[in-house]
Amino acid sequence: MTPATLPADHPPVSGGRVGVLLVNLGTPDAPTPAAVRRYLAEFLSDRRVVEIPAVAWQPILHGVILRTRPKKSAHAYRQVWTAQGSPLAAITAAQAAALQAQMGDAVRVDWAMRYGNPALPDRLAAMQQAGCERILVAPLYPQYCGATTASVMDRLGQALAAMRWQPAIRTLPPYHDDPAYIDALAADLGAQLDALAFVPQVLVLSFHGMPQRTLDLGDPYHCHCRKTARLLGERLGPRYPGLRIETAFQSRFGRAKWLEPATETVLAAEAGAGVRQLVVAAPGFSADCVETLEELAIRGREVFAAAGGQDYAVLSCLNAGEPGMAMLEKLVRRELAGWVDQG
């Protein structure tokens, strides 16, 4: 119903708009132990992230982890924090702004975090209040994982359950093998490889790790990562015939067995085997964050150098660069077919 057809005494109603909500993982509000503790408490309480029964996990989380880990994590965040705040939040905001410019007035683009701020339910409600009756929710995870993509869907369902008047919803599927994604990675990483001051012998494609148990239970994440790596290698291989490409998994946590090989193990092993020039890329991350800027760029360099490595670089994620934004616009327009004129 448009405002022109409302009764004279009816409250104003906004409607008829289409929205796109970009969603990334999350970040603390500040690089302080207190802020990190709040963030980790939400993140590590998600049953999609930690599948240990709550009766066993919560005492460990609140009795041990949240007493020790925030200080260490806050130090990592402080090393990469920017004038705009968290790198992940600043880049996701830039991606939303760039997509808004590309899409024009046809849609309203906003962004949210699964954990922390801006919270997904808040931004969803704001979009509805702005007149968005149809909303595409786009998790910025190329590879599907229960701990990431499914968790966003869980939170989306909770947000919708609290709404009396729900918008129509579509969601962006995983795009780990989409030609637009592989094209964007090949173009962006290729340009960065060409700009290096050294010629790398090895390119390590580092994806975020997950417990081995998730693969055993049927989560497709490991397969999605491997397929992305294979397709990207097929594109980069002919262009860089002397470059060997390896796949690894980072950010292990706890004592459980995780997907292998571990990134730090690969970095140390390559240097120990005589590799002196090595580069790392993280194609599973849509935006640079503490995992790429601190874990890979700072600690990874230390591991490689300590084992005898010499030249080391971490390539940037797609972020809000032209290849990544062209890809995102293509994916979004595809999912908005029938809602928005494709021109």
Protein Blocks (a to p, Z undefined) as FASTA:
>chain_A
ZZklpcfklccddehiacdddddfbdcfbdcfklmmmmmmmmmmpmklmmcdfklmmmmm
mmmmmmmmmmmmmmmmmmmgcfklpfklmmmmmmmmmmmmmnommbccddddfehcddfk
lmmmmmmmnopabdcdddfbfbacfklmmmmmmmmmmmmmmpmbdcdddddddfklgmkl
mmmmmmmmmmmmmmpcbdcfbdcdddddddfklmmnopaklmmmmmmmmmmmmmmmmmmm
mbccddddehiecjbdcddddfklmmmmmmmnopabdcdddfkbmbdcfklmmmmmmmmm
mmmmmnopabdcddddfklafklmmmmmmmmmmmmgojacgZZ
